Amino acid sequence: MPPHSQLVELAPEGWLSYTRSWLTPEAGTKLMAALLGELQWQQRALRLFGKQVHEPRLVAWAGELAYRYSGQTLEPRPRPACLEALWAAVEVAAGQPYNHVLINRYRNQHDAMGWHADDEPELGQNPVICSVSLGATRNFLLKPKAARGAMARRLARELEHGSLLIMGGALQHHYRHAVLRQTPAAGERINLTFRLLQRPPAR
């Protein structure tokens, strides 16, 4: 775990850690400016309840393998130079390599990420997911898939500029997480989520 991180253990056998100011404000602002200027941002279409809708945010990505989620496939894409230093630092913090990053751009308080779990088969049994936040603070929510007994615990965490969130253990099997639309106005936010894909997605 990174130094000064807050570890939260969640039954059964899941955990997350949160580190404030993992990046300095200056480093985070410089990286955010580079990402905004250099990446290929897209608003992709999803199949939801039989209808095609656009994601309520912009996305970019980089990775050695294709990644499939919510019925869409992100083809392999080269890693941009502006991410090299961050990528290496995230691997040190997590204690493992990564071969894919999904980058979500929340333009304002209306952009969001719905309830989901990072439980695609390509991620393996108990994936360790690293998430770096830049820009405006947004509320990260976590809730159990089955709210009974020890599983009933819910969690909310404000993800600040330059912070690092790591999820591991069996968390993805038993919990869902989200960044929902909010009433207070919010500025632009970028979130980078690093994953280790074990294999390409099944066709």
PyMOL commands that set and color helices and strands:
alter all, ss='L'
color gray80, all
select helices_A, chain A and resi 25-38+81-94+121-123+149-152+171-174
alter helices_A, ss='H'
color red, helices_A
select strands_A, chain A and resi 6-10+14-19+45-48+51-54+58-63+67-69+72-74+100-106+113-116+129-135+138-144+155-159+164-169+175-179+189-195
alter strands_A, ss='S'
color yellow, strands_A
deselect
rebuild
show_as cartoon
